[in-house]
Amino acid sequence: MQRPNDRLQRTCVGCMRRDSKEHMLRFVDRGETLTLDEEGRMLGRGAYLHYRNRCITNFVHNKARELRSLKRKISPDERRKLAELIHARLDSSAALE
């Protein structure tokens, strides 16, 4: 049972640190593509990244082929495309640290 002070904790796939869900961006596996889940309500398996350039860069350069949280392999091209999408989205909202 969750207490009122407990925050939902997730692990960043960039730095592998646990943090509050509110401090992270979620992306979801939608069949063949990875999609940003801005509201955190999309169905499907998801993974989380901090709103930090360092975490996004670590995610792109990570040598692991499979993300356990998504239970699927992610190619380097998919990682780069997702990072570009994240940067474009965050640059427009000026939320990137």
N, C-alpha and C positions, 0 to 999 in steps of 0.2 A: 504494500500500500504506500502510495506516495504521500509525503508530508507537504504542506503548503510551501515550505522553503526550498524543497528539492527542485532543481532544474533538470530538464532532460539533458543527459550527457551523450555526446557523440564523439567519434574519433575522426580527426582530419586525415584524409588520405595523402596529404602533402607532407605534414610534419609528424604524423602518428601520435599527436597529443590529444587528450580528451578535453572537451570544453563544452560550454553550454550550447545547445542547439541554436539559440538566437544569434550567436556570434559566427555562424557558419552559413555557407551557401550549399544548397542541396542540388544534386543532379541525379537524374533517373534514367534507367535503361528502358527505352520504349521500343522494344523489338530490335531493330537494326541500328538505331541511333541513340545517342546520349542527349538528353534534353535538360535544360535548366528548370528547376522547380522553384519558382520564385515565392510561391505561397506555402510551400511545404505540404501540399495536399494531394499531389499526383499519386496515382496508383503505381505500384511496381517497386522493384528493389532500388534503393537509393544509396548514394555515398555523399560525404560531406567534405567541404574544403573551407578553411578560414578565408576571410576577406583580406588576404595578404599576398603580395607579389611573391614572397619567398615560398609560400605553400603551393601556390599555383605552379611556379617554376619547378619545384621538387616533384610535383605530380607529373608534369610533362616529361621530365628527365628520368623518372623512375624506371628501372630495368625490369620490374616485375611485369609479367605478361597478363596475369589475371588479378582482378580485384576481388577479394573474398566477399566484400559487402555486396557486390553486384553479381557474383557467381558467374562471371564470364570474362573472356579475354578482351583486352582493349589494345588496339594497335597504336603505335606512336602517332600515326596520322590522326586517329580519333582523339587522342590526347591533345594534340596541337589545335585541332579544330575547336574542341571544347574550351581550351584556354583562350583562344581568340574570341569566342563567344562570351566568355566570362569577362574578359578585359573590356570588350565593347559595351557590355551591359553595365559593368561597374564604373567605367569611365564616364558614361552618360549620367550616372547618378552620383558621381564623385564620392563613392563609398570605399574606394580601395585605399588600404593603408600603405 
